[in-house]
């Protein structure tokens, strides 16, 4: 043993990077097969799981072992069971599930990322190249009722992880009416109303989303304080409020469209009103955080948008007429920024 050379840190770094797509695809496939949902019903042997999922036992054993090595499963006396992360976040039927976004990543994003080199050369998303149509991310989300519900459940799961921190990043107690633009299931509005008892909210989203938002709002017991409105925030009048929220919205769009939307929000706000922006913030030198930069590459292959630095967001909101700007990192899925209209 004394003759074994020390580990090569550079080689370990690169080896870990090489394993990245393997890890993702293994977990994507386990979710697609329904592995974690099956194990929610009780521990099972590899043979029982192979029969239930339509797999070869010797092949499925490898996936089970990989999931155990990743901390998602455990095995005792030949029977496999879910660990906490799988039980909470990877089961399709879990109230905290991220499975909708995982399934979308497997079926769509994985293929778009295979076109990353072309996206870098041309600077545009890859929908037409990969799928033979110009429609993009949002049209696909609502292609069927099943697709819509799965995606929104995934967004809700992500919101459960990030929205509490976003709602707590600034003292919002002075505001009375929040309008959550593109609010999906209402997770941000729900968390904000839980934190600020005098706050009321409106979730504003496209017509197919509104009935889903209403179900989540009722489940949270907040239907008396949170209502819904349908429309397109680029085309339709915005509901009245003294605080608007844009969570994972601005990074989808071009500079031109972001400028248009910010000016529209500013002009709709009363004096002293605010805009809460929830997005990942890049470092000033755009050399991190890695998760934010990977998300910016994701925006490249599937939208017309990108992630931005705090300085870039500040320049955009001030150009729209906002008088002040603050940014806070949350160490969650999104960071938080608050812009305020002058009095």
Secondary structure by P-SEA (a helix, b strand, c coil): ccccccccaaaaaaaaaaaaaaaaaaaaaaaaaccccccccccccaaaaaaaacccaaaaaaaaaaaaaaccccccccbbbbcccccccccccccccaaaaaaaaaacaaaaaaaaaaaaacccccccccccccccaaaaaaccaaaaaaaaaaaaaaaaacaaaaaaccccccccbbbbcccccaaaaaaaaaacccbbbbbbccccaaaaaaaaaaaacccccbbbbbccccccccccccbbbbccccccccaaaaaaaaaaaaaaccccbbbbbbccccccccccaaaaaaaaaaaaaccccccccaaaaaaaaaaacccbbbbbbccccbbbbbbbbcc
